[in-house]
Amino acid sequence: MKPSLPKGTRDFGPDQVLKREYIFNIIKEVFRLFGFAPLETPAMESLSTLTGKYGEEGDRLLFKILNNGNFLEGADEKALNEKNSQALVSSISKRGLRYDLTVPFARYVVMNQSNLSFPFKRYQIQPVWRADRPQRGRYQEFYQCDVDIIGSDHLMYESELIQIYDLVFCKLELPVIIRINNRKILYGIAEKAGITDKFIKMTTALDKLDKVGWEGVTKELESAGITPSQTETIKTISATTDLNLLERLLDGCEVGEKGCSELKEVLRYAGESGLANKLQFDITLARGLSYYTGCIIEVVAADANMGSIGGGGRYDDLTGVFGMQGMSGVGVSFGAERIYDVLEEKKLFPENLGVTLNLLIVSFDEVCFQAGVTMVRDLRKAGIQCDIYPGAPKMQKQMKYANDRKLPYVIIIGSEEMASGLFTVKDMMTGTQEKLTFAEISERFS
């Protein structure tokens, strides 16, 4: 059998894992700085938990898990005979892989509300799965790094999340543009165009603007039954970059005016925090997920053709579908896979990340190897990261191994070293060698 990977997934070798840990560690450090606590939820959730939260397109991208045992035993025979997969799913699958971390978080909050103090601030770094078409920067299995506050509608938190984005990308030395909008503003546009009944269709189309342009958006709006004159209204208002002018254009639309007011307050808070990266109001920013109700945020890398590397927003009642009303929340996510790809492309990872070992002990013969086994044991007891090449093959083979692993230092043990108690320490970068006692080696590398 020829080994292969499922499409949309990747293996990560040691060097890649270390680079990913570098990203995760910086993100965790900033999350904790802002007072967030860690949380983990299962890889799979009940389909009833997942469906209906992400819009029609999101529901189509859910990975479903077949029921245990003979899953066809309880299958809908009519749907099976008609080969109607949509109708069949509910009878053969009760669970699915999580699509994101926000809906499972809302489910967790409802189930554990009596044990939580609100506002509750949590972060979560785990993989999610989407049956999307794999392409550059888009995978079917990928990590999200989420940070959410639930239990408060104060707009200070939107600004706090913007600050988190700003600080993380400063630490990664990756310049970004943080884009911001408000779903209420988009609702105001829909109201002005007379299509509030097609609001989700409009936002889903607008969310693809940076990929397909206005021509593609117009076609999608048309297919949703939105007339050319209504599309022109959407396009005209969407060309506005000034919030004061936008308020006048949305005059009489209570929801749209509230969106402008909220956005002004968030921008005021954010401006007072002194951001290093650019914060930009973008009226066409829509965020495709249907549970967003207020401010929405998206991050793109400056000078990189990658698309969004982070995003999120305010959701006023995501817990309501689980029976807990009036629990407003806001959160953002870091797209770890895309961030990794951009940092790799721009060569922004620190050079020494691939070094997981400082010292390798090599030996000329079996007696020297046994002495090396004792030395490596004692060095590890002293907290020094080290390893020993197994046995005593030709020295050339042992040194090649050290070079292949990019090891900075090698300790050479031969009969001369055994007799004198002075061990040869070779700097693999410069080629220089010096003789040191075990105590000196322990002091040097501790």
ZAMI-32910 format. One line per field, with one value per residue (C-alpha): residue number from 1; x, y, z. Coordinates in steps of 0.05 Angstrom, whole numbers, plus 5000, padded with zeros to 4 digits. Example, Ala and Ser with C-alpha at 12.3 -4.5 7.8 and 13.67 -1.06 7.14 Angstrom:
BEGIN
nr	[1	2]
x	[5246	5273]
y	[4910	4979]
z	[5156	5143]
***
This chain:
BEGIN
nr	[1	2	3	4	5	6	7	8	9	10	11	12	13	14	15	16	17	18	19	20	21	22	23	24	25	26	27	28	29	30	31	32	33	34	35	36	37	38	39	40	41	42	43	44	45	46	47	48	49	50	51	52	53	54	55	56	57	58	59	60	61	62	63	64	65	66	67	68	69	70	71	72	73	74	75	76	77	78	79	80	81	82	83	84	85	86	87	88	89	90	91	92	93	94	95	96	97	98	99	100	101	102	103	104	105	106	107	108	109	110	111	112	113	114	115	116	117	118	119	120	121	122	123	124	125	126	127	128	129	130	131	132	133	134	135	136	137	138	139	140	141	142	143	144	145	146	147	148	149	150	151	152	153	154	155	156	157	158	159	160	161	162	163	164	165	166	167	168	169	170	171	172	173	174	175	176	177	178	179	180	181	182	183	184	185	186	187	188	189	190	191	192	193	194	195	196	197	198	199	200	201	202	203	204	205	206	207	208	209	210	211	212	213	214	215	216	217	218	219	220	221	222	223	224	225	226	227	228	229	230	231	232	233	234	235	236	237	238	239	240	241	242	243	244	245	246	247	248	249	250	251	252	253	254	255	256	257	258	259	260	261	262	263	264	265	266	267	268	269	270	271	272	273	274	275	276	277	278	279	280	281	282	283	284	285	286	287	288	289	290	291	292	293	294	295	296	297	298	299	300	301	302	303	304	305	306	307	308	309	310	311	312	313	314	315	316	317	318	319	320	321	322	323	324	325	326	327	328	329	330	331	332	333	334	335	336	337	338	339	340	341	342	343	344	345	346	347	348	349	350	351	352	353	354	355	356	357	358	359	360	361	362	363	364	365	366	367	368	369	370	371	372	373	374	375	376	377	378	379	380	381	382	383	384	385	386	387	388	389	390	391	392	393	394	395	396	397	398	399	400	401	402	403	404	405	406	407	408	409	410	411	412	413	414	415	416	417	418	419	420	421	422	423	424	425	426	427	428	429	430	431	432	433	434	435	436	437	438	439	440	441	442	443	444	445	446]
x	[5000	5026	5021	4983	4950	4876	4869	4872	4917	4991	5047	5093	5165	5207	5230	5159	5131	5182	5162	5088	5103	5139	5075	5030	5075	5074	4998	4989	5036	4994	4927	4951	4977	4905	4876	4848	4844	4855	4799	4794	4732	4723	4742	4671	4604	4532	4509	4451	4503	4538	4484	4448	4502	4546	4496	4479	4550	4580	4531	4552	4625	4614	4649	4597	4614	4576	4539	4574	4560	4513	4496	4450	4404	4368	4376	4318	4299	4265	4326	4372	4333	4330	4405	4387	4448	4421	4359	4398	4450	4405	4388	4460	4501	4490	4560	4608	4679	4678	4677	4705	4718	4665	4602	4632	4653	4581	4556	4608	4587	4514	4531	4577	4545	4537	4613	4635	4646	4623	4650	4687	4751	4779	4829	4831	4883	4859	4847	4782	4757	4721	4704	4729	4766	4841	4883	4940	4928	4865	4864	4811	4846	4877	4889	4851	4875	4812	4804	4734	4699	4628	4580	4590	4568	4619	4655	4720	4729	4729	4786	4822	4819	4847	4904	4917	4922	4969	5015	5019	5037	5088	5121	5120	5150	5096	5063	4988	4926	4869	4803	4739	4665	4598	4544	4491	4519	4511	4439	4428	4453	4405	4348	4364	4365	4299	4327	4328	4296	4358	4409	4448	4450	4478	4532	4552	4562	4599	4646	4674	4687	4763	4763	4713	4707	4642	4627	4626	4587	4536	4524	4514	4466	4428	4422	4393	4337	4367	4351	4403	4376	4382	4452	4469	4446	4489	4549	4540	4535	4592	4638	4634	4698	4676	4634	4601	4578	4556	4512	4477	4467	4437	4392	4327	4356	4359	4402	4450	4459	4472	4526	4560	4557	4587	4643	4661	4667	4711	4756	4762	4783	4832	4861	4876	4915	4969	4970	5033	4995	4944	4871	4824	4749	4724	4649	4653	4680	4623	4650	4609	4587	4515	4521	4558	4514	4560	4632	4670	4746	4793	4869	4910	4986	5014	5049	5028	4979	4948	4878	4854	4901	4853	4782	4723	4669	4611	4556	4498	4460	4499	4484	4409	4403	4426	4374	4415	4388	4421	4494	4532	4603	4659	4720	4773	4815	4885	4893	4955	4965	4965	5007	5058	5058	5068	5125	5158	5150	5179	5234	5212	5224	5284	5344	5357	5287	5309	5362	5332	5398	5464	5510	5523	5573	5610	5660	5717	5703	5657	5695	5692	5618	5604	5640	5597	5533	5554	5571	5505	5468	5506	5497	5422	5419	5451	5395	5438	5404	5448	5448	5497	5505	5488	5548	5615	5611	5661	5673	5654	5584	5575	5599	5554	5495	5516	5519	5452	5419	5455	5484	5528	5575	5603	5641	5691	5713	5774	5828	5867	5807	5793	5865	5870	5799	5801	5747	5750	5693	5686	5649	5614	5604	5677	5712	5753	5766	5785	5798	5752	5740	5671	5661	5680	5633	5577	5590	5597	5532	5487]
y	[5000	5069	5115	5180	5236	5256	5318	5384	5356	5361	5327	5371	5350	5370	5437	5455	5435	5479	5538	5526	5522	5588	5619	5585	5606	5679	5678	5643	5692	5751	5717	5706	5777	5801	5755	5698	5626	5563	5517	5453	5420	5353	5346	5323	5354	5333	5354	5390	5434	5451	5458	5523	5566	5580	5594	5547	5548	5531	5473	5444	5444	5405	5337	5287	5224	5160	5128	5070	4999	4984	5056	5035	4999	5063	5097	5134	5082	5133	5179	5119	5093	5162	5172	5238	5249	5312	5277	5214	5248	5259	5184	5157	5212	5245	5276	5319	5347	5418	5472	5526	5537	5590	5548	5493	5549	5575	5504	5497	5563	5542	5474	5503	5571	5558	5548	5608	5681	5731	5764	5699	5705	5643	5623	5559	5531	5468	5439	5448	5414	5440	5403	5461	5457	5455	5511	5556	5579	5537	5467	5417	5408	5469	5501	5560	5603	5634	5685	5705	5745	5726	5758	5832	5878	5932	5957	5962	5888	5898	5946	5896	5844	5893	5906	5831	5826	5886	5859	5787	5809	5859	5801	5759	5819	5813	5879	5873	5913	5905	5917	5932	5940	5929	5880	5931	5978	5923	5913	5987	5980	5922	5964	6022	5973	5943	5872	5859	5792	5775	5804	5738	5729	5800	5791	5723	5755	5816	5770	5746	5815	5812	5745	5756	5832	5870	5831	5766	5796	5825	5757	5725	5780	5772	5697	5712	5753	5822	5871	5914	5978	5946	5923	5993	6020	5969	5987	6063	6061	6010	6060	6104	6109	6165	6145	6214	6212	6140	6160	6210	6158	6110	6164	6134	6064	6054	5991	6021	6085	6044	6006	6072	6095	6029	6031	6103	6083	6022	6064	6115	6062	6031	6099	6113	6047	6069	6014	5997	5967	6000	5999	6010	6018	5975	5978	5918	5873	5824	5760	5702	5669	5686	5690	5758	5816	5875	5895	5849	5847	5817	5817	5812	5811	5873	5858	5785	5752	5706	5732	5735	5710	5726	5750	5751	5795	5807	5755	5778	5714	5653	5618	5631	5572	5529	5559	5614	5682	5751	5728	5774	5755	5777	5740	5734	5678	5673	5630	5592	5555	5619	5656	5599	5602	5678	5676	5620	5658	5722	5684	5715	5654	5660	5622	5578	5548	5483	5469	5420	5391	5425	5367	5300	5250	5208	5152	5115	5045	5005	5020	5095	5088	5058	5118	5163	5129	5147	5219	5231	5205	5252	5312	5301	5297	5366	5390	5393	5374	5322	5256	5201	5165	5091	5045	5064	5060	5098	5169	5196	5168	5198	5267	5266	5253	5313	5357	5332	5350	5418	5404	5461	5419	5348	5315	5265	5207	5165	5127	5192	5226	5165	5166	5241	5258	5316	5309	5340	5390	5409	5471	5446	5516	5539	5472	5493	5443	5448	5400	5405	5364	5338	5392	5446	5417	5415	5488	5511	5482	5487]
z	[5000	4982	5043	5033	5072	5069	5026	5063	5118	5132	5170	5211	5220	5281	5252	5233	5301	5336	5292	5306	5381	5374	5347	5398	5457	5437	5429	5496	5530	5505	5522	5593	5598	5586	5639	5598	5625	5583	5560	5518	5488	5452	5378	5364	5383	5373	5304	5338	5372	5308	5255	5243	5275	5214	5159	5101	5073	5141	5151	5084	5106	5171	5176	5199	5238	5223	5282	5316	5295	5238	5222	5165	5213	5232	5164	5132	5078	5033	5033	5024	4964	4933	4947	4982	5025	5058	5083	5101	5147	5207	5211	5205	5239	5307	5315	5276	5281	5308	5255	5301	5375	5388	5385	5430	5477	5480	5493	5549	5581	5584	5613	5666	5680	5755	5762	5722	5742	5689	5649	5634	5594	5561	5508	5469	5420	5386	5316	5277	5213	5152	5088	5046	4980	4997	4969	4990	5061	5067	5097	5120	5187	5220	5287	5314	5371	5401	5455	5480	5533	5550	5598	5582	5525	5543	5480	5518	5503	5428	5437	5483	5428	5378	5426	5431	5356	5354	5408	5382	5312	5339	5377	5314	5277	5224	5203	5195	5178	5228	5192	5231	5216	5250	5228	5249	5196	5145	5169	5159	5087	5076	5105	5059	5000	5023	5031	5106	5091	5050	5100	5108	5032	5026	5079	5052	4983	5011	5050	4983	4956	4964	4926	4869	4865	4855	4791	4829	4888	4840	4808	4876	4898	4833	4844	4913	4881	4896	4839	4803	4835	4905	4888	4866	4934	4969	4926	4934	5010	5013	4979	5042	5084	5131	5191	5198	5125	5135	5194	5148	5093	5144	5175	5198	5204	5279	5277	5226	5267	5330	5291	5273	5346	5372	5320	5339	5412	5396	5352	5408	5458	5408	5390	5463	5469	5419	5367	5328	5269	5224	5245	5186	5181	5123	5109	5062	5117	5130	5163	5135	5200	5215	5291	5291	5313	5327	5315	5269	5261	5209	5203	5140	5134	5101	5036	5034	4987	5038	5057	5128	5183	5239	5253	5299	5328	5375	5383	5427	5439	5416	5482	5471	5424	5483	5530	5563	5541	5543	5547	5501	5481	5436	5411	5357	5328	5301	5238	5259	5193	5151	5202	5197	5121	5120	5171	5132	5066	5096	5135	5201	5246	5292	5263	5324	5330	5298	5351	5400	5424	5442	5456	5424	5453	5402	5417	5384	5411	5455	5520	5504	5487	5557	5588	5544	5570	5641	5620	5584	5645	5692	5645	5641	5717	5716	5671	5608	5543	5509	5472	5453	5386	5395	5395	5364	5288	5244	5269	5200	5207	5277	5255	5195	5241	5283	5221	5194	5260	5261	5330	5355	5398	5399	5457	5430	5475	5456	5494	5504	5536	5579	5605	5618	5641	5591	5538	5469	5457	5384	5361	5298	5270	5274	5276	5337	5393	5466	5523	5584	5647	5661	5714	5663	5611	5662	5681	5608	5584	5645]
***
